[in-house]
Amino acid sequence: MFFNLENKKVGKSTVPIPVIDADKCTMCGKCSENCAFHALGKMPDTILVYEKMCHGCGLCTEICPEGAITEKEREIGFIYSGKKEGLLFHYGELIVGEELTTMVISTLKEYVDKTYSTIIIDAPPGSSCPMVETVAGSDYVIIVSEPTPFGLSDMKTVVKTLRILEKKFGVIINKDGIGNDDLEQYCKNEEIPILMKIPFDFEIAKRYSEGETLVKSFPKWKKQFRDVIQKIGEMIEHE
Amino acid sequence: MKIAIPVENDDENTSMDNRFGRSVYYALYDSDKDSFEFLKNPASQARGGAGVQAVEFIIKQGVKAVIVPQLGPNADRALKTSGITIFQGSKEPIKKLVEMWKSGSLDKL
């Protein structure tokens, strides 16, 4: 949206779902008993497969004593890509009605070109599976939060999650000036670096609503972003 | 023959629950003994797939018919595949629903 790229569809995201061979199936029920997502239902003379509930973990295929289960791929999303001025961009799209965000993110990450020196992956907000999948494998996590009670409360769960994942992280405070100082105080107490503060500013909001990036609208921010990237680079190298 | 009805409480004066897969209990009416038995629904608090688990549970109890409110799409498919007879109920006392079943005034789904 902000980069005005012409994106092309370059791939798709699929989930492997079970196909049961009724001739081999002895109706033992092991698959449905052990399915964590209840995507299989043992009826009196058949096993029902609920394709949309299946997360594609492959457990049923693995444990079927008769080898009666094979897998087929179910399409749940697509990957798009565009390029401009040294910037390689990819994004994933979940088909409307599908729920397995995490699978699309996982597929998207396969498209990461590791020859690039800096790779930024934008995570969905929150601290649940999609965020965990996004940050898995990254060297550093930038938390973007706003200094309000809601922002702080959500950020605390994110911090908790990142600590379990043993990730290095810092915070960019967005809309600095609204709310209160609790978030900053929390960061100080917890020794979490504050990387940057973006003020709560009418002009910034206006340019944003016109689809323009902060750096393009106000070039003085370019240096600040560069400094943040450099600082993060140093923090990672200190490992 | 055993008939299952989703209910909120485990006593004979209770009424049918509006939810099938997530009801707290199932009232099992045994037409041979003319008596009720109440079983906790193991799928009541399931994070997902409650309908399917509930149907699996009912099948294990040897139930041959159910009296139900609205059904979710997953429970609907499971029940129809299971061969269990499905009767349309409403939020009435279970005793009344059983009487209606006996007199043949419940609609088959």
Interface residues (C-beta under 8 A of the other chain):
Chain A: S32 F37 H38 A39 L40 G41 K42 M43 P44 D45 T46 L48 Y50 M53
Chain B: A46 G48 G49 A50 V52 Q53 V55 E56 I59 N74 R77 A78 T81 S82 G83
